[in-house]
Amino acid sequence: MRFIIPLAAVALAFPSLAQQHDPAMHSQHMAQQQPVSGDFRQAVAFPLEMKEHTLTNMRDHLLALQEIQQALAKAEYDQAAEIAEKRLGMSSLALHGAHEVSKFMPQGMQDAGTAMHRGASRFGVAARDVAVTGDLKPAIGALSEVMGACVACHAGYRLK
Ligand code: HEC
């Protein structure tokens, strides 16, 4: 299981690499890969200070998602893009000390992190486009890919 979960995490983090998007198939996969009981996530050791810093960032990630949804609901697309880019996207990497932390991460975890950062930057572009196209669907889809990376990493890894 140790090896299967991180692989599933990568598949979730890169939906384009997955074979299908059928929700029924998806839940079937989840049923196979997620144990009914027990914790099969890979435990990753971070130095204590880095662990605290990471969990603080994580709580801000969740807050950022909420603020993004609120901005979308108010049709404040530039604001939604800016939150994503600054707090979750590529430009947040330095802010989060991602380079330091990545040294302690297994490859699959790094990949999920990269998928989140890239996805957030893509969402930023899609959100800014809404002001021109009036079509919110691509932005919502891109946001769901960002959340897919949260889900994938959480499914595969925990901190010691
Ligand atoms: C690269 C991996 C990774 C990604 C991507 C990731 N997380 Fe996490 N997150 C973790 C780990 C590891 C923990 C600690 C889980 C544990 O030890 O049980 C965590 C914990 C959390 C926590 C709990 C914080 C606390 O105080 O205990 C929240 C909230 C959270 N993440 C939100 C998010 C959100 C929202 C996203 C996406 C926008 C996200 N995370 C993306 C790895 C990740």
Boltz pocket constraint, residues with backbone or C-beta under 6 A from the ligand:
constraints:
  - pocket:
      binder: B
      contacts: [[A, 55], [A, 56], [A, 58], [A, 59], [A, 61], [A, 62], [A, 63], [A, 65], [A, 88], [A, 109], [A, 110], [A, 112], [A, 113], [A, 116], [A, 146], [A, 147], [A, 149], [A, 150], [A, 151], [A, 153], [A, 154], [A, 157], [A, 158], [A, 159], [A, 160]]
      max_distance: 6.0
